[in-house]
Amino acid sequence: MLGFLLWLLLLFLCWPLALLALLAYPLVWLILLPFRLLGIGVDAVFSLLRAIVMLPARVLGLSPGR
């Protein structure tokens, strides 16, 4: 809601810039989407590696905090 109110204020003060922001937002979102997907993949790989490294401790019944 705050973002919408800020956009309305920008529309009132400088309407060409507000319309440019309105048109550019979906394009920027599409450009950044592959980087977001890459980040999800890298996070999954690190989680898998952590699970593999911690597996012997979990089998022995040790908790990560000890």
Distance bins in CASP14 RR format, pairs under 12 A and 6 or more apart:
PFRMAT RR
TARGET T0000
AUTHOR 0000-0000-0000
RMODE 2
METHOD distances of the structure
MODEL  1
1 7 0 0 0 0 0 1 0 0 0 0 0
1 8 0 0 0 0 0 1 0 0 0 0 0
2 8 0 0 0 0 0 1 0 0 0 0 0
2 9 0 0 0 0 0 1 0 0 0 0 0
3 9 0 0 0 0 1 0 0 0 0 0 0
3 10 0 0 0 0 1 0 0 0 0 0 0
3 11 0 0 0 0 0 1 0 0 0 0 0
3 18 0 0 0 0 0 1 0 0 0 0 0
3 21 0 0 0 0 0 1 0 0 0 0 0
3 25 0 0 0 0 0 1 0 0 0 0 0
4 10 0 0 0 0 0 1 0 0 0 0 0
4 11 0 0 0 0 0 1 0 0 0 0 0
4 18 0 0 0 0 0 1 0 0 0 0 0
4 22 0 0 0 0 0 1 0 0 0 0 0
5 11 0 0 0 0 0 1 0 0 0 0 0
5 12 0 0 0 0 0 1 0 0 0 0 0
6 12 0 0 0 0 0 1 0 0 0 0 0
6 13 0 0 0 0 0 1 0 0 0 0 0
6 18 0 0 0 0 1 0 0 0 0 0 0
6 21 0 0 0 0 0 1 0 0 0 0 0
7 13 0 0 0 0 0 1 0 0 0 0 0
7 14 0 0 0 0 0 1 0 0 0 0 0
7 15 0 0 0 0 0 1 0 0 0 0 0
7 17 0 0 0 0 0 1 0 0 0 0 0
7 18 1 0 0 1 0 0 0 0 0 0 0
7 19 0 0 0 0 0 1 0 0 0 0 0
7 20 0 0 0 0 0 1 0 0 0 0 0
7 21 1 0 0 1 0 0 0 0 0 0 0
7 22 1 0 0 1 0 0 0 0 0 0 0
7 25 0 0 0 0 1 0 0 0 0 0 0
8 14 0 0 0 0 0 1 0 0 0 0 0
8 15 0 0 0 0 0 1 0 0 0 0 0
8 18 0 0 0 0 1 0 0 0 0 0 0
8 21 0 0 0 0 0 1 0 0 0 0 0
8 22 0 0 0 0 0 1 0 0 0 0 0
9 15 0 0 0 0 0 1 0 0 0 0 0
9 17 0 0 0 0 0 1 0 0 0 0 0
9 18 0 0 0 0 1 0 0 0 0 0 0
9 21 0 0 0 0 0 1 0 0 0 0 0
10 16 0 0 0 0 0 1 0 0 0 0 0
10 17 1 0 0 1 0 0 0 0 0 0 0
10 18 1 0 1 0 0 0 0 0 0 0 0
10 19 0 0 0 0 1 0 0 0 0 0 0
10 20 0 0 0 0 0 1 0 0 0 0 0
10 21 1 0 0 1 0 0 0 0 0 0 0
10 22 0 0 0 0 1 0 0 0 0 0 0
11 17 0 0 0 0 1 0 0 0 0 0 0
11 18 1 0 1 0 0 0 0 0 0 0 0
11 19 1 0 0 1 0 0 0 0 0 0 0
11 20 0 0 0 0 0 1 0 0 0 0 0
11 21 0 0 0 0 1 0 0 0 0 0 0
11 22 0 0 0 0 1 0 0 0 0 0 0
12 18 0 0 0 0 1 0 0 0 0 0 0
14 20 0 0 0 0 1 0 0 0 0 0 0
14 21 0 0 0 0 1 0 0 0 0 0 0
15 21 0 0 0 0 0 1 0 0 0 0 0
15 22 0 0 0 0 0 1 0 0 0 0 0
16 22 0 0 0 0 0 1 0 0 0 0 0
16 23 0 0 0 0 0 1 0 0 0 0 0
17 23 0 0 0 0 0 1 0 0 0 0 0
17 24 0 0 0 0 0 1 0 0 0 0 0
18 24 0 0 0 0 0 1 0 0 0 0 0
18 25 0 0 0 0 0 1 0 0 0 0 0
19 25 0 0 0 0 0 1 0 0 0 0 0
20 27 0 0 0 0 0 1 0 0 0 0 0
20 28 0 0 0 0 0 1 0 0 0 0 0
21 27 0 0 0 0 0 1 0 0 0 0 0
21 28 0 0 0 0 1 0 0 0 0 0 0
22 28 0 0 0 0 0 1 0 0 0 0 0
23 29 0 0 0 0 0 1 0 0 0 0 0
24 30 0 0 0 0 0 1 0 0 0 0 0
24 31 0 0 0 0 0 1 0 0 0 0 0
24 32 0 0 0 0 0 1 0 0 0 0 0
25 31 0 0 0 0 0 1 0 0 0 0 0
25 32 0 0 0 0 0 1 0 0 0 0 0
26 32 0 0 0 0 0 1 0 0 0 0 0
26 33 0 0 0 0 0 1 0 0 0 0 0
27 33 0 0 0 0 0 1 0 0 0 0 0
28 35 0 0 0 0 0 1 0 0 0 0 0
28 36 0 0 0 0 0 1 0 0 0 0 0
29 35 0 0 0 0 0 1 0 0 0 0 0
29 36 0 0 0 0 1 0 0 0 0 0 0
30 36 0 0 0 0 0 1 0 0 0 0 0
30 37 0 0 0 0 0 1 0 0 0 0 0
32 38 0 0 0 0 0 1 0 0 0 0 0
32 39 0 0 0 0 0 1 0 0 0 0 0
33 39 0 0 0 0 0 1 0 0 0 0 0
33 40 0 0 0 0 0 1 0 0 0 0 0
34 40 0 0 0 0 0 1 0 0 0 0 0
34 41 0 0 0 0 0 1 0 0 0 0 0
35 41 0 0 0 0 0 1 0 0 0 0 0
35 42 0 0 0 0 0 1 0 0 0 0 0
36 42 0 0 0 0 0 1 0 0 0 0 0
36 43 0 0 0 0 0 1 0 0 0 0 0
37 43 0 0 0 0 0 1 0 0 0 0 0
37 44 0 0 0 0 0 1 0 0 0 0 0
38 44 0 0 0 0 0 1 0 0 0 0 0
38 45 0 0 0 0 0 1 0 0 0 0 0
39 45 0 0 0 0 1 0 0 0 0 0 0
39 46 0 0 0 0 1 0 0 0 0 0 0
39 47 0 0 0 0 0 1 0 0 0 0 0
40 46 0 0 0 0 0 1 0 0 0 0 0
40 47 0 0 0 0 0 1 0 0 0 0 0
41 47 0 0 0 0 1 0 0 0 0 0 0
41 48 0 0 0 0 1 0 0 0 0 0 0
42 48 0 0 0 0 0 1 0 0 0 0 0
42 49 0 0 0 0 0 1 0 0 0 0 0
43 49 0 0 0 0 0 1 0 0 0 0 0
43 50 0 0 0 0 0 1 0 0 0 0 0
44 50 0 0 0 0 0 1 0 0 0 0 0
44 51 0 0 0 0 0 1 0 0 0 0 0
45 51 0 0 0 0 0 1 0 0 0 0 0
45 52 0 0 0 0 0 1 0 0 0 0 0
46 52 0 0 0 0 0 1 0 0 0 0 0
46 53 0 0 0 0 0 1 0 0 0 0 0
47 53 0 0 0 0 0 1 0 0 0 0 0
47 54 0 0 0 0 0 1 0 0 0 0 0
48 54 0 0 0 0 0 1 0 0 0 0 0
48 55 0 0 0 0 0 1 0 0 0 0 0
49 55 0 0 0 0 0 1 0 0 0 0 0
50 57 0 0 0 0 0 1 0 0 0 0 0
50 58 0 0 0 0 0 1 0 0 0 0 0
50 64 0 0 0 0 1 0 0 0 0 0 0
51 57 0 0 0 0 0 1 0 0 0 0 0
51 58 0 0 0 0 1 0 0 0 0 0 0
51 64 0 0 0 0 0 1 0 0 0 0 0
52 58 0 0 0 0 0 1 0 0 0 0 0
52 59 0 0 0 0 0 1 0 0 0 0 0
53 64 0 0 0 0 0 1 0 0 0 0 0
54 60 0 0 0 0 0 1 0 0 0 0 0
54 61 0 0 0 0 0 1 0 0 0 0 0
54 62 0 0 0 0 1 0 0 0 0 0 0
54 63 0 0 0 0 0 1 0 0 0 0 0
54 64 1 0 0 1 0 0 0 0 0 0 0
54 65 0 0 0 0 0 1 0 0 0 0 0
55 61 0 0 0 0 0 1 0 0 0 0 0
55 62 0 0 0 0 0 1 0 0 0 0 0
55 64 0 0 0 0 0 1 0 0 0 0 0
56 62 0 0 0 0 1 0 0 0 0 0 0
57 63 0 0 0 0 1 0 0 0 0 0 0
57 64 1 0 0 1 0 0 0 0 0 0 0
57 65 0 0 0 0 1 0 0 0 0 0 0
57 66 0 0 0 0 1 0 0 0 0 0 0
58 64 0 0 0 0 1 0 0 0 0 0 0
58 66 0 0 0 0 0 1 0 0 0 0 0
60 66 0 0 0 0 0 1 0 0 0 0 0
END
